Amino acid sequence: EVQLVESGGGLVQPGGSLKLSCAASGFTFSNYDMKWLRQAPGKGLEWVSTVWSVSGSTSYADSVKGRFTISRDNPKSMLYLQMNSLKPEDTAMYYCATDNYRGQGTQVTVSS
C-alpha cells in the first residue's frame, strides 16, 4: 500500500523558515519523480516543486523560486521541502505527491 506522510508544518512569522518532510512507503521511492503541491484556503491545488528520480534535477513554481528547496533521500525514502523567507501567501496545506498518489498534507500558516 502506497503511503505518503507529511510532517513539519506549523505557524511561522513572515520571513521565517520551515522544513517539511515526507515519509514514503509501499513503492520503490527512487524510481519515482516526487513533487510538492499546496492548496490555499478557497483556492485550487497548486504545483510547488518537483525533483526527478533519475537526474535529481529540480523545478520550482515562479512564486517560490529562490526561496524553497526540494530534496530527496532515496535510501531513506524521504522527500523534503526547505522553505525560507516565508510570506503570508505561502499559507496552505502542503502535500507530498507522485503522479498518482498524494499524502494527507501538513498545514503551513505564515502570520504575525
For each residue, the residues with C-beta under 8 A, 3 or more apart:
1: 26
2: 24 25 26 27 98 101
3: 23 24 25 26 103
4: 22 23 24 95 96 97 98 101 102 103
5: 22 23 96 103 104
6: 9 20 21 22 94 95 96 103 104 105 106
7: 20 21 22 23 106
8: 18 19 20 21 106
9: 6 18 20 94 106 107 108 109
10: 18 107 108 109
11: 109 111
12: 16 17 18 86 108 109 110
13: 16 110 111 112
14: 86 87 88 110 111 112
15: 85 86
16: 12 13 86 110
17: 12 82 83 84 85 86
18: 8 9 10 12 83 86 108
19: 8 80 81 82 83
20: 6 7 8 9 36 80 81 83 94 96 106 108
21: 6 7 8 78 79 80
22: 4 5 6 7 34 78 79 80 96 103
23: 3 4 5 7 77 78
24: 2 3 4 27 29 34 77 78 79 96
25: 2 3 77
26: 1 2 3
27: 2 24 31 32 98
28: 31 32
29: 24 32 34 72 74 77
30: 53 74
31: 27 28 53
32: 27 28 29 53 98 99
33: 50 51 52 53 98 99
34: 22 24 29 50 51 53 70 72 79 96 97 98
35: 47 48 49 50 51 96 97 98
36: 20 48 49 50 70 79 81 94 95 96 97
37: 45 46 47 48 94 95 97 102
38: 45 46 48 90 92 93 94 95 108
39: 43 44 45 46 92 93 95 105
40: 43 46 89 91 92
41: 91 92
42:
43: 39 40 46 92
44: 39
45: 37 38 39 95
46: 37 38 39 40 43 61 92
47: 35 37 50 61
48: 35 36 37 38 60 61 64 68 81 94
49: 35 36 58 59 60 61 64 68 70 81
50: 33 34 35 36 47 58 59 70
51: 33 34 35 56 57 58 70 71 72 79
52: 33 55 56 57 58
53: 30 31 32 33 34
54:
55: 52
56: 51 52 72
57: 51 52
58: 49 50 51 52 69 70
59: 49 50
60: 48 49 64 65 68 70
61: 46 47 48 49 64 65
62: 65
63: 89
64: 48 49 60 61 67 68 83 90
65: 60 61 62 68
66:
67: 64 83 84 85 86
68: 48 49 60 64 65 81 82 83 84
69: 58 81 82 84
70: 34 36 49 50 51 58 60 79 80 81 82
71: 51 79 80 82
72: 29 34 51 56 78 79 80
73: 76 77 78 80
74: 29 30 77
75:
76: 73
77: 23 24 25 29 73 74
78: 21 22 23 24 72 73
79: 21 22 24 34 36 51 70 71 72 96
80: 19 20 21 22 70 71 72 73
81: 19 20 36 48 49 68 69 70 94
82: 17 19 68 69 70 71
83: 17 18 19 20 64 67 68 86 90 108
84: 17 67 68 69
85: 15 17 67
86: 12 14 15 16 17 18 67 83 90 108 110
87: 14 90 110
88: 14 91 110 111
89: 40 63 110
90: 38 64 83 86 87 108 110
91: 40 41 88 108 109 110 111
92: 38 39 40 41 43 46 107 108
93: 38 39 105 106 107 108
94: 6 9 20 36 37 38 48 81 105 106 107 108
95: 4 6 36 37 38 39 45 102 103 104 105
96: 4 5 6 20 22 24 34 35 36 79 102 103
97: 4 34 35 36 37 101 102 103
98: 2 4 27 32 33 34 35 101 102
99: 32 33
100:
101: 2 4 97 98
102: 4 37 95 96 97 98 105
103: 3 4 5 6 22 95 96 97
104: 5 6 95
105: 6 39 93 94 95 102
106: 6 7 8 9 20 93 94
107: 9 10 92 93 94
108: 9 10 12 18 20 38 83 86 90 91 92 93 94
109: 9 10 11 12 91
110: 12 13 14 16 86 87 88 89 90 91
111: 11 13 14 88 91
112: 13 14
